[in-house]
Amino acid sequence: MRIIHLSDLHLDNNRCSLTDLRFGRLVRELSSDRYSSDDILLITGDLIENAEHEGAMIHALNQLGRLSEKFEHILLCPGNHDYGNFWGGTPEHMSRFFHLFGGFLKSSTSIPEDVYHRSDRPCDSPFPVVNEIGELLLIGLDTMEGEFEEEIKGSKGDWDWGAEGRLGQRQTSALERLLGRGELKDKKVVVYLHHHPYRNRLIMNRFRDAKIFNEILGQYGNTNLLLFGHNHKFADMSAEAKKYGAGMALEGGSVKNTCWGKARFRVIDMSGSEPEAEEVRISVLQEWWNLIRCRLS
């Protein structure tokens, strides 16, 4: 079983968007025979460039639909841009995101609902999202919920520092209960979220309860794979993750940022005793010419 990890697609509804043109190249790659409909496509946030732009969410949903034609399992967690822009968003955008993308935010697990304690969830949040697919148990988290928790309750007292995130008490408690369940001993656990759990001191980009998050992972030591995005660095953070009892930890890249004219993503084989990640690079140089032709037409 394989996981295809994408992150920070930043889709825009601009007809001549370079990022969207590169996404089209990515779709063509993923539509090839090298990938199977049984592969799990997992996107760790910032699907949208700016949720405040007219039609941006619908456009991103339509673009995601192109991938739905190939893959049976597409999992998604939100980033800061999905509820607004770099400087944050609104509960209204959060609620609309849940409504439109609900098909990619469903849980299909036999773990009892009492784990979640969902009575206090902002905007009817579906998170944590938990899916059992084969021998994998995938736990998706929303690192923007804690920001809105404060805003909705009227307890937000500090300055909104842009792209910062927080899980909040409800999700951290749910994660602890999930990882502590005995049924997980026969599962390979994958945790995915948007904000970076190790570069948590960057001004304006912090994951504000990263310390609590890592302590929970370390308490149980049963997380085989940790996936996230946000900083577009395409880094392997496994050495750092092992300090907290986790296995492989990978930060996704972005089609907004290329390396020598190539966009990068990973395909992670989960069939062995430990995950094995392969880096895939696809050329997106042609998209510059497509952008010029688009703007001249």
Secondary structure, DSSP 4 states (H G I P E B T S, - for coil): -EEEEE----B---TT-HHHHHHHHHHHHHTSTTS-TTSEEEEES--BS-TTSTTHHHHHHHHHHHHHTT-SEEEEE--GGGGEETTEE-HHHHHHHHHHSGGGS--B--S-GGGT-GGG-GGG--PSEEEEETTEEEEE--TTHHHHHHHHHT---S---TT-B---HHHHHHHHHHHT-GGGGGSEEEEE-SS-SSSTTSTTT-BTTHHHHHHHHHHH--EEEEEE-SS----B-HHHHHTTT--EEEE--BTTB-BTTEEEEEEEE-SSSS-EEEEEEEE-THHHHHHHHHHH-
